[in-house]
Each structure stands twice: as C-alpha cells, then as structure tokens.
Amino acid sequence: MDQHVVVYVTAGSEDEAEKLANGLVTEKLAFCVNVIPSIKSYYHWDGKMNVDPEVLMIIKTRRDRFDDLEKWVCANHSYDVPEIIALPIVQGLKPYLQGIDDWVPKKQ
C-alpha cells in the first residue's frame, strides 16, 4: 500500500509555487499539488539562523516517480538546494489513490 508518497516542497513565492505545481501536474510527475501560501520557515543554513516567508507545496505522486520529480524540481526551482521531502502514504481512499495511478505513469 506504500506505493504512493506525499512530497513537501517549499518555494520563495506563490508565483514560483504555482509555476512548479502546474509543471509537475502537466508533466505527469504529480496527480495533485496543494499550494499553501504564507508560511514562515525557520532554518539553519550557511552557519546562521534564517527566518523567511515561503509557500508550501504538498504533492501527491507515486513512490517510483520520486527520483524523476526530484530531478525536475531541482532543474526548475530557484533555490540551489530546495526542500524536497517524501513521506509514504500508508493508507488512503482507494479511488483517490487510483487517481494517482491513473494520472502518473508507473516508472518504466
């Protein structure tokens, strides 16, 4: 049942998040992307504490497509090292999970 994942990706602006979300779905790397504006991220980077406004994307896809999704996000994201974190979907509504399978092709 863990053939699906939720992937978190943050972006620096709503425009960038919407561009990434549209591209991921259009390229069939994701079935659905939720764009959540106005989050604040606290993180340690380059030896210092940072606090920045960001936009969170919650991406639903197949686990076997994660590497392709990661590569696409890295090529199209403005950050040098974007947050790309996958969590397994251990249970879900069967018709919704089937929607993921119907849209996102299985890795060949």
KADA-V579317 format. One record per helix or strand. SS is the DSSP state (@ for helix, = for strand). FROM is the first residue (numbers start at 1). TO is the last residue. If there is no record, write none. Layout:
BEGIN
SS|FROM|TO  SS|FROM|TO
END
This chain:
BEGIN
=|4|11  @|14|26  =|32|45  =|48|62  @|63|76  =|84|88  @|94|103
END
